[in-house]
């Protein structure tokens, strides 16, 4: 404490002298700082110098020494959440369900009703050429005016393959003809028509076939999104553990360098006192150089694995985590877990996305086969038509007949009269139209081809099921053997540690050689790396087994939303 106080006082006097000298050079700037503030700054600087903390207040608290990059502490759960939110592969796949939704909507637009209307007016002047033309004299002009205002609706119905149309046609006629009984005259005609396929096109037609296939493709896009998320998160977890292993390998390499340098120092001391030959120092220096080279290689591997992890959890080069140093805080622990191979296979056969996609493809091929088989049926359509005709307007009362008739009065009327009179003049038509093409060899060939394709897809599904069972069984075997490898590696590392300690003890008392110590140091480094690699392989084997069973999302408590293809994390898991 006394020495620390002396050092602090010395630093205060040195800093005071420096500030005084700087004040002589720049008096104007020195006057801006009060004496109390000056003493406070001197005290703070002396405290930092005495404690070895020379960082300025403006320096970020979490920066790395190399490149002064910010350090981001990252757990495995954080990496999973970043991947869900920012991974570009998932972002691209999320758009496919929406694209298929739009495709379904485009096809179903055929079933939307369409409105039709006609608005027109015209006038025609025709010279009278006979008495029935209605002209008052030969060659006299007969002027006729026509105003049309029609409206209708047409629609294909999504059931039974039928379609209907309904229309209300109206016109207003004015004329100078002497033969006319109404002027103006209002004519209305309401008609409805329904066409219903009875054989071909009743159960399925091209539009319904496209809708069903597109909906299946929509379901496939959801399954593909789930598969992409599962595979990506498995890759993220493996990349995280790879990065942790690389960091631990760097630590092991640093320990090896420290042991080698300590051996160089000890051998140098022994050479100075004459108890060891200089050649032993050279051997220790060679070992130190080799371990430093291994450290450089381990550091390069660490940077490469960090970049691979970043690739999976960032949204691009502008992502905040792209230009930082990641600090993974989780470590791969070793917990032997029991494996039920039969249960794992059953779970995989019911949950695997590739099997779900294969089954969806079978369903899509089945829809196409049914449509092609339907096309072999005769075309038989029932067509029903019903119509009503109405007439109204100003009725002319005449005295006499023909061209000699004179208008002696009128009976008022209008469009409403035309509408009300429609029910007095109905008409209907019911008919069945049948057609059957002679020679349907092309349709039969299409059906045969579709049936073969359906059988092929079904066989491929069974092939995938067998492959799934094989992959899951192999993954379970890898997990089981991984437990044994970790246990063996741990035992080997413990024995290597004890061997090195024993060899160093023997070397210190002069009954061993520097070469033997170097060998045991190498053996310890190898054993430590083997243990880390075995634990890493075990953790990755568990990740692979979960991926093959399609239980990754369940174990991580992740739910894939159906409509938008989004994903949310409720709780974390490893």
ABEGO torsion letter per residue (X at the ends): XAAAAAAAAAAAAAAAAAAAAAAAABAAAAAABBAAAAAAAAAAAAAAAAAGBABBAABBABBBABGGBBBBBBBAAAAAAAAAAABAAAAAAAAAAAAAAAAAAAAAAAABBBBBBBBBBBBBBBBBABAAAGBABBGBBBBBBBBBBBBBBBBBBABGGBBBBBBBBBBBBBBABAABABOBBBBBBBBBBBBBBABBGAABBAAAAAAAAAAAAAAAAAAAAAAAAAAAAAAAAAAAAAAAAAAAAAAAAAAAAAAAAAAAAAAAAAAAAGABBAAAAAAAAAAAAAAAAAAAAAAAAAAAAAAAAAAAABAEAABAAAABBBBBABBBBBBBBBBBAAAAAAAAAAABAAAAAAAAAAAAAAAAAAAAAAAABBBBBBBBBBBBBBBBEBBBBBBEBEAABBBAEBBBBBAAAAAAAAAABBBBBBBBBBBBBBGAAAAAAAAAAAAAAAAAAAAAAAAAAAAAAAAAAAAAAAAAAAAAAAAAAAAAAAAAAAAAAAAAAAAAAGABBAAAAAAAAAAAAAAAAAAAAAAAAAAAAAAAAAAAAGAAAAAAGBBBBAAAGBBBBABBBX
